[in-house]
Amino acid sequence: MQTPVAVQPQNAPPPAEPHPLDLVSLGKIVQIREVLLRAEAAGQRVFRLESGDPSFSVAPHVLDAIAEAGRAGKTHYIPNNGIPQLRSALATKVKAKNGLEGVTADDVFLTNGAMHALYATFGALLEPGDEVIIPDPMWTEVAENIRLAGGVPVGVPVRAGEGFEYSPERVIAAITPRTRAIFVNTPHNPTGAVLSRATLQALVDTARAHKLWIVSDEAYEDVLYEPATHVSIGSLAGDYAEHVVSIFSFSKSHAMSGLRIGYVVTRAALLHDRLPKLLRCTINGVNSLAQWGALAAVTGPQDHLPKMRDEYLVRRDLLLDALTGIEGVHPFVPRGTFFAWADLDESLYARLGVEDADGLSRALAAQGIGSAPGDAFGNSCVNAIRFSFSADTKMVREGSAALRSALTGATPLGANAGAGRGPGAGA
Ligand SMILES: Cc1ncc(COP(=O)(O)O)c(C=O)c1O
């Protein structure tokens, strides 16, 4: 492969600042996924415990709405911020379900998933060098989107011993004159923690006292295990609600990940001015058929949501059982999301013959078992690992058994790299 060459005039001085994209990585989870996909293509049995993609099919009434819209010719350019019917239905939803008072259709902006919502929000909000406080660990793409917008992510450690609550005291200690926003994510990827109302209220009070924005990522609002409940931080903000930007997605709650649809809810004049410009120049409107599907998802029957939750609960317990009672492995019981996080003792590495959590993750991948090492999510959690239980129940069951066998040493790591080959696979 040819090395890419920057096209610039000869003798041009080197750029003073690195290009923002040179500060962004392709991500460790993607690398693990590629190892697994290659192994699968070569006929090896793999367990996709690294990525968070719901295994469920999209609900039939949503698929019907998409097909109907296609047949009715609703396949042309649509309004940049979203089709009015969907914006209006989502305004109704966030008022009724999330307690976001006073929201109108004009406050809802459709995006290509929550990922694009983060990109657009930080792009519209941040000046170069602005700092955004985020929990550490945190799903990597949040920090990457802050960097892409010229901002600086500032990690605040969250700890298993504190239920991964986002400590308002530590957030306050991280505030500097350059701080622009506090980023909040509940339920939390990667730990599965669900923030308490008291913590959320304290974060609102902190933001108000320091005149900061709150960016709230609620992509997992529907993936919750009783007795946990979801509280939208925007519902606690009162007269500060204009400074809370709420981000939602259809990917996890409705298993519509491939349809790429999410939304930003904001009442701020600044964002009403800037977001439409950014949306126009990046996507010029979300795929029209996905929007008609989303309208059916939000206005139609919701009975698929508890069914999915019940199934996730079965998978969660399979994975937790597999991780429990192993020396050096300390699983955290997730109250939401489909991720199981475990802190690791360094003694585990010596016992299994790996150098660190990163090495463990690579050795597991060589056995066909997906995972994501702690340092994929921040600096403060190198001795940890995340497993996903969003794959189908059979895969989670079999993957959990293979994982336990590897972590207890029953199957030596590295000994089984080609095992489980399917029929017809090469030697
Ligand atoms: C915390 C969090 N936010 C946002 C997203 C983006 O989801 P999507 O772009 O599919 O809506 C993810 C996906 O994994 C996530 O974990």
The ligand as a Gaussian input file, in Angstrom:
#p B3LYP/6-31G(d) Opt

LIG

0 1
 C      -22.733000       6.177000      25.366000
 C      -23.008000       6.093000      23.905000
 N      -23.441000       7.182000      23.269000
 C      -23.704000       7.175000      21.965000
 C      -23.531000       6.043000      21.208000
 C      -23.803000       6.122000      19.745000
 O      -24.882000       5.383000      19.350000
 P      -25.559000       5.599000      17.918000
 O      -24.678000       6.500000      17.120000
 O      -25.664000       4.242000      17.324000
 O      -26.872000       6.220000      18.202000
 C      -23.067000       4.880000      21.812000
 C      -22.846000       3.662000      21.001000
 O      -22.256000       2.698000      21.403000
 C      -22.800000       4.905000      23.189000
 O      -22.349000       3.823000      23.819000

